[in-house]
Amino acid sequence: MREQDKQVERLEYGGGFSGMSGTGMQRQQSEGSGLVYTAHDPPPNKDTPQPVPRGWRKAEVLLFHALPGEVKQVILRREKELERGLHQKAQQLRHWRERYAPFEAIIQHYQPLFESHQISPSQAFAELLVWRQQLNEDPEAFVEKIGVQFGLDMQIIESPQEEPEQVAQDPRLRRMEQAIELLNQRLQFQERRLQGMG
């Protein structure tokens, strides 16, 4: 027989609880129940359900009923505090999941792009905000920077009047314009998302 089972058996039949030296509390056996209670912790009314910590096993509940009333109250209070704390954490987690659900959808959509450029979603988002700031502060410098990244000859942009046909027919310029337009749309979309979460 396991030690825990022996201990429960002793509690059920009152073994080892005839008295407690130094405390002055004598224990007595409840009629017909086999459980032991102190003089300060009278047996519960059979018609009144007694509170016990939720989720405890039967053997643990037996041990709990054998404890003094003061100890029971401490255990129940601590159990309620723990349950309240877990409930608050669950609410916070649900709040953050709802708050960042749109970002998760964006990350999943552009995951192949992140992998191809070997960057994390947080790095891409930070770079996007930096680009937005640069676009607001100095649009011309930003366009020039993007043009260089796309391999476009910036002299075409600086003096388009001299070669209008070349400007109109240069596919690289068109790609850059599309990229800037797409970037601006994404930045506006992200700003609306952030404003809605504020």
C-alpha positions, 0 to 999 in steps of 0.5 A: 500500500502506498504511503499516501493511501496509508495516510488516508486510511489513518484519517478515515478511521481516526488513527494517529489523531487522538490529540496534538501536543502543545496545541490543546486541540483534541480531535474527534471522529464524525459519526458515520463518516470516518472523518476526523475534525478538531474541537474548533472545526465541528463536523459539517452539516450533512445537508450543507455542501462543504467547499473544497478546492476544485480539481483535487483528487478524492484522497486529497479531499479527505486530507483537506477535510481533516485539517483545522478550519483555519488551515482550510480557510487559508487554502481556500483563499489561496486557491481563489487568488490563484484562480483569479490570477489565472483568469486575468492572465487568460483575459490578457492573452485573449485581448492580445490575440484579438489585437494582433490577429490582423498582423498574424494574417499579414505575416502569413500572407507575406511569409514567402517574401520574408523567407526569400529576403531572409528577414523576420516579420519584425524587421520588415515592419520596422523597415516599413516604418522607417521608409514611411518616415523618410517619405514624409520628411524628404519625398525626393530623397526617398524616391531617389533611394528607392530608384537606386535600389531598383537599379533605375538611372535617376538622371531620367527622373531628374530631367524627364523633359529632355527625353519624354519618349524614353521616360514613357517607354522605360519599363524600369521607371514604371516598375518603380512607380508601381512599387512606390504606389504599392508601398504607399498603400501598404503604409496607409493600411498599416497606419489605419490598423494602428489607429484603430487599435489605439 
